[in-house]
Amino acid sequence: MKREPEQARPRQRTSPGQFLKEVRGELRKVAWPSRKELISYSVVVLVSVSLITLYITALDQVFGSLILRIFSS
């Protein structure tokens, strides 16, 4: 059996005040991390970004020197 397509409801525009009120209500529902969790998550991100940066820098140096050797000979 085929389903009939649902009719699109007309979008209602909300006022900026109503929008901010709804955003505030949604932010109250968020489970915010504790200070300890926030610090540990931040450390994990900073260490990860640093390691990835070092890895990409090393690859750049290796491939850069290979390209220079290939084209300088």
N, C-alpha and C positions, 0 to 999 in steps of 0.2 A: 504494500500500500504506500502510495506517495504521500509525503507530508506537504501540506500547503505552506507556502512561504509566509512567514509572519509579517504582518504589516509593520512598517517602520513607524515608531512613535515619533512625533515631532519633538525636537530637542527644545528644552526650556532653558533659557539663559538665566543664570543666577547672578545676583548682584555681587560685587566685590566683598561686601560685608558678610554675605551668606557664605561665600567661598572660604573666607578666612575663618569663619565660625566652624565650618565643616573640617577644615584642615586642623584647627586646634583640637577638635574632638578626636580626630584620627591620631594625632600625635600623643594624646593621652593614653591611647591603647598600646603604644609601642613599648616593648620590653627593653628599656635602656640598659646598657652594660654598667657594671659597677666600675669604680675608679681602677681597681686592681685588674679587672678584665680589660678595660680600655688600654691600660698601660701595656699589658702583655700582648694584646692584639697589635698595638702600635709597634712594639719591638719586633714582633714577627714580620710585620710588613716592611719595616726599615731594613732588617737583616736580609730578607728575601730580595728586596730591590737592590741592595748593595751587592749581593752575590751574583745576581743576574747581570748587573752592570759590569762587574769584574769579568764575568764569562764572556760577555759580548765584546768588551775591550780586548780581551786576549784573542778572541777570534779575529777581530779587526786587525790586530797587530800581525798575526800569523798570515792572514790572507793578503794584507797590504805588502808584507815583505816578499811573499811569493809572487805577487803581481810585479813588483819592482824587479825581482830577479828575472822573471820571464821577459819583460819588455826592455831591460837594460842589456841583455846579451845579444 
